[in-house]
Amino acid sequence: MSFSAAADRDLVVSAAQGLEGGFEELVRRYQRPISGYVYRMVGDYDAALDLTQEIFIKIYGSLARYRPEFKFSTWIYKIAHNAAIDHLRRNSGRERSLVNAPRLTTTNCRSKARV
């Protein structure tokens, strides 16, 4: 079977049956667009690459739940969107606490050290 000419649905079926080439072709087709999409959402290149890897791991583990009446691209982008939102939620508290944290100056440090 030529995986490069196969439709996404056929690749999902072959990947779900354990044929590595099917999933490898899906990754080849969607890795760059998904990482770009995630990067635009999170604004951090390294985080986008990590999330993209996690997304494809999720996809591989969820292939049996893919419903072929829907476009594969819609399904994969929904997974990517949810992963990016989860990442933003997990990291928003840390960023907010750093932004709103009081600035420490040498004067503040010296006065606290004397106490």
Secondary structure, DSSP 8 states (H G I E B T S, - for coil): --GGGS-HHHHHHHHHTT-HHHHHHHHHHHHHHHHHHHHHHH--HHHHHHHHHHHHHHHHHHGGG--TTS-HHHHHHHHHHHHHHHHHHHHHHHHHHHHHS----HHHHHHHHH-
